[in-house]
Amino acid sequence: MFEFGRDLRKLFDKARESEDLGWIELIGADLVEAEARREAVDAGRVSCARPFDSWLRASGLWREHARRTGRRESLDRAAKCASDAARHTTAPDETAAAAIESGEIHLLRFDLFGGPAALNAALADAQSLTAERPATRAAAAALHARLCARRARLSGSPAALLDAAALLDAALHGARALPATAGDDLRMDRAALALEAGVARRDGRLLDQAGRDLRALVETASPDYRPLTRARALALAGSGLMALAELADNAAARAQGRELFDAAADQFTPDHSPLDWVAVRLAAAGGDTPLLILAEAEALSREPGLILGALARERRLGAEAALAEAMGDVEALTTLEAIIRRRLADAVRVEPLDWAADQIGMAHLGLARGRLTGLPPHAVGMMLAEAAETAREWGAPSLMQRAVLATPLNEGLGMSDQG
């Protein structure tokens, strides 16, 4: 056992010298945080021989910790380390590399918390780059392509989607000069873009491309070395299959989609990557998802303003409303509504996406009470319309869709106030 421990430490010590941070998929979020702290302390020492490299690695580690936990503080630490790296540059390519890292942090901030300002800041970083080395140019192209893909998905414009797909294709061709993790991120983004456009347009060619990318990711990401990459690819494939199953009303495809989600969840534990666990559980969530699972997902994603946290809270409130309605418990619905109102009143500042999730939750509760009492709920239509608009403005289409799905189009409840 002790030999194993020493050998594992030697493996990590050697891996730390590599530019590819793929090895950190093997360690849990707590150890990633410890590694980030250690690297930042080393970078700040007067005796540090290569402060630029150390600050850049510390930034990458803090960014990975934020990606797994959703902690805003970790993102801020990553930004601080990237800024420190920029102060220690000695060549134009190092300046470009520091700017690319800053852009990656902005991109992750948008993925976690939404907000068009984060995308605009990242695009500004990417478009002002001048690099000399092929690897740095490839990294700049990859960042620019991934940012454009997100902006295209928000716009929904067919022309923007095609342009973004072309940029991702070009960036993937140049990804040979990049670490494997960067190529995987590009392929994942291309698959997500192709899947979304393919489902929306019923385009078999795009769906086939998404399938090829995801199959390549699953086949090359070993569960022994790249469990998170493998899980993310399986979960994305499951989401695509479930969307197609809904379009075709195909029970077999739904079952296959659930199997893919189960396989994704089996790749890691909740403490290894809390947000990945939450993402898989919410993507797989249906009407029969246990309330305990939704409560755990909410507990793991409590960072204010977090998109996944807002989604988890809305799902949990919807499940509680359905349970109270099934039991005919009007008092429980009233109590839940009072808790939401008190939370909104007591908060010093409510993040927009958290507010939107609470509005959708209030609508769930109001509609359930209306069905039990026969009394029309108050302002449900307005709540859902404002929640959907807020989610759209902040770049959270998944939350916007939850508001749309909650709108009682066929029940005639709460619709008179929509104007």
LINGITA-V899114 format. One record per helix or strand of 3 or more residues. SS is the DSSP state (A for helix, B for strand). FROM is the first residue (numbers start at 1). TO is the last residue. If there is no record, write none. Layout:
ss=SS from=FROM to=TO
ss=SS from=FROM to=TO
//
This chain:
ss=A from=2 to=16
ss=A from=21 to=26
ss=A from=29 to=44
ss=A from=51 to=69
ss=A from=72 to=86
ss=A from=92 to=113
ss=A from=116 to=127
ss=A from=134 to=155
ss=A from=158 to=173
ss=A from=175 to=177
ss=A from=180 to=201
ss=A from=204 to=220
ss=A from=227 to=248
ss=A from=251 to=265
ss=A from=274 to=284
ss=A from=291 to=299
ss=A from=307 to=326
ss=A from=330 to=346
ss=A from=352 to=373
ss=A from=380 to=393
ss=A from=397 to=406
//
